[in-house]
Amino acid sequence: MMTQKIDKPHWRPFLEWISKGLDGKRAEIEIASLDLGDQVQAEWVPLIGLTYDPKSDAVEVALDGLDHMIRRPRELYYAELNGGLSSLEVVDAEGVRQIVKLKDPLMLPAPQQH
């Protein structure tokens, strides 16, 4: 598994790009912190989209029936497995890790040529 960090100026276009290929994908959200331990926020729910709003400084994970907001994110990582996106990890200002796991790796679309 390969993990890469995404720099903050690229979060919004990266998440928009990823969201284009989410049709039918299911996700699990795990929240990991020293204070709370590991907790599952959502378990294999249809994933609608991922966005970053720089004005409110929040990452939104839109699931069927749940909008999970991550306020004041400071780091964003993605993990690839067999050429597909297998998970995203967002670390917020308090150091809480919020991991969005995909049930089937999302095959990444080819970058658009400009």
N, C-alpha and C positions, 0 to 999 in steps of 0.2 A: 504494500500500500504506500502510495506517495502522497505526502501532505505538503501543501504550499500556502504561504501567507499572501493575502491580497492587500495591497496598500489602500488606505482609506479613499483617496481620490477615485479609485476604480470600483468601489463597492457598488454604487448605483448601476452603472452599465453592466457589471458582471452579474449581479442578481437579476437584472432584466433579461440578460442573455440566457441565463440558466432557466428562468421561468418559462421561456418559450418552448422548452422541451419537457415540461412536467406532466403532460396529458396522461392521466391514469396512474401516476405515481402515488405511492403511499409513504407516509413519513412517521417517524417516532421522534419525539422531542425529549431529550434527557437533560436535566439540569444538575450540574455538579458543583458543589461548593464545600468548603471546609466546615461552614456553619451547619448546613443542611444535609450533607452527604449527597448521595445520588438519588434523584427523584425523577420519575417519568411523568411528564406533563401531558403527553398525548401518545397513544399507542396505535400505530399503523392506520392513521386517518388519511383520507385523500388529501393530497397537497395541491393547493390552488395556485400559490405564487409566493415569491420572495421579493421584498423591496427594501431599499434604504432611503429614508427621507432625511437629507442633510439639515433641513430647517428645524425639525423636531429632534434630530440626532437619534433616530431609532431605526432598528431593523424590524420589519414585520414579517412574520411567517404566517401566511394565510392558509388555514386548513378548513376542511369542511366542518362548519359548526364552531370554529375557534380561531380567533386572531391572537397569535402570541406575539407580544411586543417586547423587544429587547432595547431598553433605553440606555443611552450613553455608551454604545459599544466602543471598544478601543482596539480590538483585534478581530480579524476575520480570516479563517483558514478553510480550505477545502481539501478533501481527501479523494483520491482516485483509486479505483480498483479495476483492473482489467480494461483500462481505457475509458472507464465511465465514472461519473461523479457518484461517490458512495455516501459522503456526509459533508456537512458544513459545521463549523464550530465558531461560535461568536463568544468572545470574552468581553464582559461588560466592565464598567468602571470600578465595580467592587471586586473584580476578579472571578466572578461567577461564570463558569463555562456552560454554554447552552449548545447542545449538540443536536443537529437535525440529521437523523439517519434515514437513508432511502432504502426501501425494501428491495427494489431492483436497481442496480446502478443505472444512472441516467447517462445515456450515451451523449456526449457533448457535441453540439452542432459545430460545424466548421466556422471559424471566425469570418465575419463579413469583410470582404475586401473593399477598401475605400479608394 
